[in-house]
């Protein structure tokens, strides 16, 4: 007798259980009863012929099998969500759901007015925003559209270069009262610098232009660019900020104008989405909004 292929719902419950670690928490997350969650796990274990969890007083402990199949289940989830978004979009009509992924700082500080304009123009489009500095895999349909600060390398993508975001060194006047602005890059070592904790791909790209900067120099290390900007605003020390954002902060002062870093900004989507009216509309408005933001860097 052929073994019946497990339903997607069972894998969905598996992913939730891996995330939550208990039957009760998984049930709350999925809006199911606890016995139903237990039956889903039992059914998946029976279908696969393998144990997925060890039940213990502390909750559900995943087996090696559960951890091994997790990435495949996550791909199924991404595909299911992409199918749902595609099914809600009528060909030629800008309606449905569009999922956008963007770095945290851009999503918090730059995109909101652009998303507002999109909503006013296309009220039938629902937007999903993923704030992540991780380069989401558009080919695996983890998102429909991505704003990237690195040149795209994947094939089968529609990519549009928006422009160059310039980053400079800034400090709050309260900090500069205590610590006079550096007159040269060599004097940075005597300042309270704000910078990254771990080197991401785009950090390595920027450091190639500024080899004088090293992680060991930073008095505050965080991988959150939002937290870095907040620390600059609070007068913690000297940090790095996009010129377009600094223009909105009239009290911030730029120091060492020669210390400049550049981020190439791209808008990317899977080529299969080019004929999706909702994705196309959002892509074009994002491109226009980001281009206007980049142009504002040097507006007076």
C-alpha positions in Angstrom: 0.0 0.0 0.0 1.3 3.4 -0.9 2.1 5.7 2.0 -0.1 8.8 2.0 1.9 12.0 1.7 1.6 14.1 4.8 -0.6 17.2 4.4 1.0 20.7 4.6 -0.9 21.4 7.8 1.1 18.8 9.6 4.4 20.4 8.6 3.0 23.8 9.6 2.3 22.4 13.0 5.8 21.0 13.1 7.4 24.4 12.4 5.3 26.0 15.1 6.2 23.4 17.6 9.9 23.8 16.8 9.5 27.5 17.3 7.4 27.4 20.5 8.7 24.3 22.2 5.5 23.1 23.8 2.0 21.8 22.8 0.2 24.6 24.6 2.3 27.4 23.1 2.0 25.8 19.7 -1.8 25.6 20.0 -2.0 29.3 21.0 0.1 30.3 18.0 -1.9 28.3 15.5 -5.3 28.9 17.1 -5.8 25.2 17.6 -6.6 23.0 20.6 -3.8 21.3 22.4 -5.1 17.8 21.5 -5.3 18.8 17.8 -1.6 19.9 17.9 -0.7 16.5 19.5 -2.6 14.6 16.9 -0.9 16.5 14.1 2.6 15.6 15.5 1.5 12.0 16.0 0.2 11.8 12.4 3.4 13.3 10.9 5.6 10.9 13.0 3.4 8.0 11.8 3.6 9.1 8.2 7.3 9.6 8.3 8.0 6.5 10.5 10.3 8.6 12.7 10.1 10.3 16.1 10.2 14.1 15.8 10.0 15.1 19.5 10.7 13.8 22.9 8.0 14.8 25.4 9.4 16.1 28.7 8.2 18.2 31.7 10.0 21.2 30.1 8.2 20.8 26.8 8.9 19.3 23.4 12.5 18.4 22.6 13.2 18.1 18.9 15.0 15.0 17.7 17.8 15.1 15.1 15.2 14.1 12.5 13.0 17.1 13.3 16.0 19.5 13.0 17.1 17.9 9.7 13.7 18.3 8.0 13.1 21.8 9.4 14.7 23.7 6.5 12.7 21.7 4.0 9.5 22.5 5.9 10.5 26.2 6.0 10.8 26.1 2.2 7.3 24.6 1.9 6.0 27.3 4.1 7.6 30.0 2.0 6.1 28.4 -1.1 2.7 28.2 0.4 2.8 31.8 1.4 3.9 32.8 -2.1 1.0 30.8 -3.6 -1.4 32.5 -1.2 -0.1 36.0 -2.3 -0.2 35.1 -6.0 -3.8 33.7 -5.6 -5.0 37.0 -4.2 -3.7 39.0 -7.1 -5.9 39.2 -10.2 -4.0 39.6 -13.5 -4.0 43.2 -14.6 -5.5 44.4 -11.4 -3.4 45.9 -8.6 -4.8 44.0 -5.7 -3.5 41.3 -3.4 -0.6 40.9 -0.9 3.0 42.0 -1.6 5.8 41.0 0.8 8.8 43.4 1.1 12.0 42.7 2.8 14.4 45.6 3.7 17.1 46.3 6.2 15.9 47.4 9.6 17.0 51.1 9.4 15.5 51.6 6.0 12.3 49.9 7.0 11.9 52.1 10.1 13.3 55.5 8.9 12.9 55.6 5.1 10.1 53.3 3.9 7.0 54.4 6.0 6.1 57.5 3.9 6.7 55.5 0.7 4.4 52.7 1.9 1.8 55.3 2.9 1.8 56.6 -0.6 1.5 53.1 -2.0 -1.5 52.4 0.2 -3.2 55.7 -0.8 -2.6 54.9 -4.5 -3.5 51.2 -4.3 -5.9 50.6 -1.4 -6.6 47.0 -2.6 -2.9 46.0 -2.0 -2.0 44.6 1.4 1.7 45.1 2.3 3.8 42.7 4.4 7.1 44.2 5.7 10.0 42.1 6.8 12.7 44.0 8.7 15.9 42.1 8.3 19.5 42.8 7.6 19.8 39.3 6.3 19.7 39.0 2.5 16.4 37.3 1.9 16.4 34.7 -0.8 14.0 36.0 -3.5 14.5 32.9 -5.6 13.0 30.8 -2.7 10.1 33.3 -2.6 10.8 34.3 1.0 9.6 37.8 -0.2 8.3 39.3 -3.4 10.4 42.4 -3.4 13.7 43.2 -1.7 15.6 46.4 -1.1 19.3 45.5 -1.1 22.5 47.3 -0.3 24.6 44.8 -2.3 24.8 44.2 -6.0 22.4 41.2 -6.7 24.2 38.1 -7.9 21.3 35.7 -8.4 19.9 35.0 -11.8 16.2 35.0 -12.6 15.8 38.4 -10.8 14.4 41.7 -12.0 16.8 44.2 -10.5 16.8 48.0 -10.7 19.7 50.1 -9.4 18.2 53.0 -7.5 21.3 54.9 -6.7 24.1 55.5 -4.2 23.3 56.1 -0.5 26.1 58.2 1.1 27.1 57.6 4.7 29.0 60.1 6.8 30.3 60.5 10.4 27.9 62.5 12.7 27.7 63.5 16.3 25.2 65.4 18.5 26.2 68.8 19.8 26.0 67.6 23.4 28.8 65.1 22.6 30.9 67.6 20.8 30.8 69.9 23.8 32.6 67.3 25.8 34.7 66.0 22.9 35.8 68.4 20.2 35.3 67.2 16.7 38.2 65.2 15.3 40.4 67.0 12.8 41.6 63.9 11.1 40.8 60.2 10.8 43.8 59.5 13.1 42.0 61.4 15.9 39.0 59.0 15.8 40.9 56.7 18.2 40.3 59.2 20.9 36.5 59.3 20.5 33.5 57.3 21.7 32.7 55.6 18.5 29.5 53.8 17.7 29.7 50.8 15.2 28.9 47.3 14.3 29.3 44.1 16.3 29.6 41.5 13.6 30.7 42.0 10.0 28.0 41.5 7.5 28.5 41.4 3.8 27.7 45.1 3.4 29.8 46.1 6.4 32.8 44.4 4.7 32.0 46.3 1.6 32.0 49.6 3.4 35.2 48.7 5.3 37.0 48.2 2.1 36.6 52.0 1.5 37.6 52.9 5.1 40.4 50.5 6.3 41.1 52.8 9.2 37.9 51.7 11.0 38.2 48.6 13.1 35.7 46.9 15.4 38.1 47.3 18.4 37.7 51.1 18.1 34.0 51.1 19.0 32.8 52.1 22.4 29.3 50.8 21.5 28.9 47.8 19.3 25.5 46.8 17.9 24.4 45.2 14.7 21.2 47.3 14.9 21.5 50.4 12.7 18.4 51.7 14.4 20.1 51.5 17.8 23.3 53.1 16.4 21.2 56.1 15.1 19.4 56.4 18.4 22.8 56.4 20.2 24.0 59.2 18.0 20.9 61.2 18.6 21.3 60.7 22.4 24.9 62.1 22.3 26.6 58.8 23.2 29.4 59.4 20.7 30.4 59.7 17.1 28.7 57.3 14.6 27.7 56.8 11.0 24.5 57.9 9.4 23.0 58.2 6.0 23.1 61.8 4.7 19.4 61.6 3.8 18.5 60.8 7.4 20.9 63.3 8.9 19.2 66.1 6.9 16.1 65.3 9.0 18.1 65.9 12.2 19.1 69.5 12.1 21.1 69.2 15.4 23.4 66.5 14.2 26.7 67.8 13.0 28.8 66.1 10.3 32.5 65.6 11.1 35.3 64.6 8.8 33.5 65.1 5.5 36.2 63.2 3.8 35.2 60.1 5.8 32.5 58.8 3.3 31.1 55.4 2.6 28.8 54.4 -0.2 26.0 51.9 -0.4 24.7 50.9 -3.8 20.9 50.5 -3.5 19.0 48.0 -5.6 15.3 47.0 -5.8 14.9 43.3 -6.7 12.1 40.9 -7.4 11.7 37.4 -9.0 11.2 37.6 -12.7 8.1 35.4 -12.3 6.5 38.4 -10.5 7.0 40.9 -13.2 3.5 40.3 -14.6 1.9 40.4 -11.2 0.0 43.7 -11.2 0.3 44.3 -7.5 4.0 43.5 -7.4 4.7 45.6 -10.4 2.9 48.6 -8.9 4.6 48.3 -5.5 8.0 47.8 -7.2 7.6 50.9 -9.3 6.4 53.1 -6.4 9.2 51.9 -4.2 11.7 52.7 -6.9 10.4 56.2 -7.3 10.2 56.8 -3.5 13.7 55.5 -2.9 15.1 57.5 -5.8 13.6 60.7 -4.3 15.1 59.9 -0.9 18.5 59.4 -2.4 18.2 62.6 -4.4 17.4 64.4 -1.1 20.8 63.6 0.3 22.4 66.7 -1.2 19.3 69.0 -1.5 19.6 72.3 0.3 
